[in-house]
Amino acid sequence: MKKRPFGKTGIDVSEVGMGCWQLGGADWGDVSEQQALDILAAAVDSGVTFLDAADVYGSGRSEELIGKFLKQRSEKIFVATKLGRTADLYPDKYTEAGLRAATEASLRRLGVETIDLTQLHCVPLEVIRRGDVFAWLRTLQQEGKIRHFGASVESLEEAHVCLEQADLASLQIIFNIFRQRPITELFPAVKEKGVAIIARLPLASGLLSGKFTKDTVFGENDHRSYNRDGQVFNVGETFAGLPFDKGVELAEEMKVFVPDALSMGQMAQRWILDFDEVSVVIPGARTVEQARENASVSRLPELPPQLHERLARYYVSEVLPNIRGPY
């Protein structure tokens, strides 16, 4: 597993980390405690040193499971979590006391004295612009409750507002073959400021695994389930920014781009890692095998420049016109 600098923090992390939303046992289908611990072990045994959670994943269950796992291991693991989407804060009840309470609850669940990275969790743009939340995070940092702070954002506008904070450590963004705008519209500024990029949804909620068909049905407790007739998803948005059937169609067309030795999922994640502005990509995993396969992408060679050019052209002509929602 290769490592990369995590922005200007002076810390190196595995370039493939793991997103831990699915370990909460909600929103992505059921995952037992033992399954979750086995998945975490498979990832870390494969060289992963970066775990990303949030206090709302399974109402804290994801953090609790990470906390149990950390007690079983001696490796130095960088743990990132997020706050700001619980009902006592979101969308307009943000206070210093509220952020403090959320941080202390995460500390208890994770079983650590200091959180490596706390991120604002897709909070409203007006809250970011006001800036109070960053002052409160700095106070928590000075008190030793968090080492670094960053922000997970939905749009490039939000990302640029966050970049106005000189001591911002990281930005977590949606970045994948179906979401290429950050390359030209964000990465130059990020590189100049030394801010780490955490790339989430590398497989576009599974579309870029190449395994979905238009008849794929998700479980009732999977956040990807939707009203097929109206293409309305239960999260109130399109599927990974695209109407589901169109996303499946685009992914099917893209199979012609996949090199013979790779799966579509491997190509999609390798594509992200070919950008050195990215510090870590955080695919999720619901099985031990998925965790190992994700980690193996670090060993793959870079994709040929010609393939990058073809994927860029395909994005502009076929994907971009169909993207919906914040971007």
N, C-alpha and C positions, 0 to 999 in steps of 0.2 A: 504494500500500500504506500503510495507516494503521499507526501505531506506538502502543505502550502502555508505561507504566512497568513495569519488571520488579521489582515489589515495592518495597522500600526501598533497592535497590542504587544508585539514581541513574542507571540505564541504561534507555534506551528500546529496545524490540525490535519487530520486525514482528509484528502481531497474528496473522498466519498464518506459522507456521514450517514445518519439515519434519522428520518422524520418519524416521530413517535405518536402521532395522532391516533393511528389505528390501534395502538396498544391500550387505549382508553376503553376498548370494548364497546364503543358506541360509534355511530356515524359511518363506520366502514365494515360493519358486521362483527359478530362475536369473536373475541380472542380470550382464551382462558389465561389465568395467571401463569401457569406453567408454560403455555405456548409463548406468552410474552417474554418470559425470562429466557426461554430457549432461543428466541429470535434475537434478543439482545446479546446473548452469549455468542451466537453464530456471527453476528456483525463484528463484535469486538475481537473474537478469535481470528477474524479475517482482516484485522488491522484498523477497523473503524475506531476513531477516538473522539468523534463529535456526535452528540445526541441532541435533538431538538424537540422540545415539548411545549406545553402551554397549560395554564391552570384550568382551562375549560375542557381539555381533552379528557372525556370520560368523567367530568366534574372532579378532576384531580387524580383520577386513577392512574393515568399515564405517568405522572410525576411520582406517585407512590411506588409504582413498579420499578421505575428507574432507581428510586431510593433503595429498594430492596436489593436490586441488582448491584448497585455500587458497594454495598456491604459485603458482597461475595467476591469482589475483584480487587486486585492490587494495582491494576493499570491506571495511569493518569488519563482520565476521561474528561473532556471538556463538555460541560452540560449547559445548554442554552434553554431558557424557557421564556414564556411570554405572559403578559398580563394586559388587562384593559378591555376584555370582552365579557366579563361577568356582569350579571344584571345589576349589581350594586354600583357599577361604574359606567357601563355603556348604555346609551350613547352620550349622555350629557350630565353625568354625576361624578366627574373626575375631581378628586380632592387629594391633597397630600396624605391625609389619614387613610384614604381608600387605597392608594398605591402602597403605602406602608403595610397595611393589613394583608394585601394580596401577596406582597413579597415575603412577609413572615410566614404566611400559610404555605407558600411554595418551599421555603427553607425547611419547614417541618416535614412536609411530604417527601422532599428529596433527601432529608437527613444530612444536610451539609450546613456549615457555618457561613459560607459565602457562595452565592450563585455566580458562576463564571460569566454568564451573559444574560441580562434581562432585556427583553425586547417589548416595545409597545406593540400590541397585537391588533393591527388594522384599525386603529382608532380614527375617528372622524377628522377630516382635513382641518376643520376649524379649531379643533383641539390641538393639533400639531402646530398650526400657525400661531396660536396664542402663546405656546412655549412653556407654560407652567409645568407641564408634565416632565419636561427635561430638567428643570430646576429641582423638582422633587426627586428624580432619579439621581441627580448629582449628590443630593443630600444622603441618599441611601448608599451611594458609592463611598462617600466620605466616612460613613459610619461602618464600612466594611461588610455590609450586607450583600452588596453586588460588586463584582470586579469591573465589569464593563456594561455599557448599555447601548442598545441599538433600536431599530424599528423594523417591523414587518409591515409592508405596505401593499396596497392594491394597485396604485397607479403611479406613473412616472412623475406626475405633478406632486404627489405626496412624497416621493423619494427625494425630489429636489428641495422641497421645503425642509425635510429632515437634514439634508446635507448642509444646511445653513448653521447647524450646530457643530462647532469646531471639534468637540470631543466625542462625536458620534463614532462608535466603534464599527458598526455594521448596518447593512441594509439587507433585509430578506425580501426577495422579489420573486414573482413568477417569471421564470426564464426557461424556455424550451424551444424546440423547432417551430412550434405554433405561436410563439411569443418572442419575436426577434427584435422588437424596437429598442430594448435597452442597449444593444450593441453600439448604435450611433447616438442615442439620445440620453444615455446615462453613464456608460462605461468611461468615457473620457473624463468626466467630472469626478467619478469615483476613484479613478487611478490617480488623479492629481491630488486628491485629499487623503489618500491612503485608507479608504474605508473598505472593510471586508464585504464581499457579496456572498450571501447565502442563497443558493438557487433552489426554490421550492417548485413542486409540481413538475419535475423533470419529464414525466411521462404524460403530462396533461390529464391527470386523474385516470390514467390507464389507456387513454386513446392511443398513445404512442407505444403501447406494448404491442399493438397490432393484433390483439386477441379478441377485440369486440366485434360484434356484428350488429346490424340494425335490429336484430331480435333479442339482443342481450337484455336480460332482466336482472335488476339488482334487488337485494333483500330489503325488507321494509325498514330495517334499522341501518341501512346504508345510505349516506347522505346523497349518493348519486342517483337514487331512485327518483322517478318523475312521472308526471301525467303524460303518457305517450301521445294522446290525441292533441293536446295543446302545446306539447314540448315545454311544459312548465315544470321546473325542477323544484324540489321541496326546499332548496336554499334560496329560492326566489331569483335565480339567475340561470343562464344557460350552462351547459355542461363544459367546464373548463374554458368558458368564453366562446363556445361554439354551440349551435344547435346540434343535438346528439347525432342525428342521422347524417348531417353534413360532416361532422367530425370523423365519424366512422368512414365515410366515403373518402375524405382526404387522407386518412391513415392508410386505407386500402391502396389508394393511388401511389402513396409514398413507398410502398414495398419494393418498387422497381429501383429505388435508390439504395437499398440496403446491401452492403457488401456481402459476398457469399459466406464469409466466415463468421458473420455477426447476426444476432437477432435484431429486430427493430428496436427493442428496449435498450440493448447495448449500444446501438448506433446513436440513439437519442441522448443517452447519458454521456457518451464519449464526445458527442458534438458540443455539449455544454462545457466539458472539461478542457476542450481545445481553446477556450478563452481564458487567458491568464488573469483577467480581472475577477474571475470567480474563485473564491477561496474554498468553498465546499458546496457540494450538491447533496441534497437530503431526500433521496427516495425513501418511500415507506416500504415496509415488508410485512406480509401477513403469514409468511412461512419461513422456516430456516433456510430452505433452498433459495427463496427470493433474496434473503439477506446476503447470502454468499455470492449469488450471481451479481447483485448490485456492487458489492465490494470488488469483484473481479474486473470491473470496468477500468479501474485504476491501472491495471496491467496492460491494457490494450494500447496499441499505437495510435497516434493522432490520425484523424480522417484526412484523406487527400484534399488538397486545396480545391481541386475540381469538384469534389462532392460538396464542399462547403458552398461553392458558387452555385451549384445546381439547387441546393436546398434554399439558398437565399432567394433565388429567382422564383422558386415554387411558392415560397412564403408570400412574396409580394403579389404575385399574380393570382394565386388560388386561395390562400389562407386569410390574409389581411382583410379582404373585402367582407369576410364572413364573421369576424370577431365582434362580439357584443359585450357591453358592460364596461366597467372601469378598466383603463389600460394606460 
